Structure formats: structure tokens, C-alpha cells
């Protein structure tokens, strides 16, 4: 039995970070730029939000939480 991927939206910061860490375990948040981060998030299984809604603040929040969780 496989676990169903959660639905992810831009404001689901922590869930996005958990998914990024699961799907990209070798990636480090300090090596990811904002454009690449947006692409990584949009490619996550379960991502349901409008890519056009991504903005610098949201992406920086995701990077900050990812960095905190990874260190």
C-alpha cells in the first residue's frame, strides 16, 4: 500500500519543505536559487497551486524553513 502524496499549495510551506527533502535528499537549500526552487516545488507530486502565484516572499520562506530543517 502506497501513501498518497498530500496536496501542496504555495502557502503549505512546511509540507513543501518535507516533500522537497524526501524527493531531493541530496539537494541543499543554500545551493538552490529562487527560479530553480519554484521549478522544484511545481514538479513535486501533489503540487496543485497556480505557478503564477509564486513570489519572492513565498520562495524565501520556503528556503528559510528548508534551511532550518536541513541543519
N, C-alpha and C positions, 0 to 999 in steps of 0.2 A: 504494500500500500504506500503510495507516494503522498507527501504532504502537498497541498495546494499552495501555490505562491499567493501571498497577500496582495491585495490591490494597493498600488502605490500611487500617491499624488504628491505634488511638489511640497505640500506642507507636512508630509509624513517624514520629517527629517530623520528621526531615529530609525524608522523602518527601512528607509532608503539606505542609510549607513550600514545597517545589519546585512541587507541584501548585497550591497557593494562588497562588504568584507567576505561574504560567502561566495560570491561569484567571481571575485577578483582578489583572491587571497595574497597574491604576490605584489599587488599594486600598493603604493604608498601615497597617502593623500598629499604629501608635500611635493610629489613629483607629477601631480595632475593639475593642468590648467583648467580654467573655467569652461572653455569651449569643450574640451575633452570630457570634463565631468558631466556636462549636460548630455553629451552623447552617451556616456556610460550609463547614466541614470535612465535615459529614454530607452535604452536597449535592455534594461532589466526586465525579467519576466514579471508580469503583473503590473507594469507601469501603465497607468490609464489616463494620465493627465495630458493637457494640451502643451506640446513643446514650446509654443509661443509664450506661455506664461512664465517661463524661466527668466529670472532676472539675477543681477549680480548679488543682491542681498540673499536670496534663497540659496544660490550656489555657494556663497561664502559660509552661510550657516551649515550647509551640508558638509563642506570641507572642514569646518571647525569641529563639528561633532565627530566626524570620521577621524580626525587627528587625535582628539581626546580619547576615543575608543581604541585607537591603534597603539597608543603609547602608554 
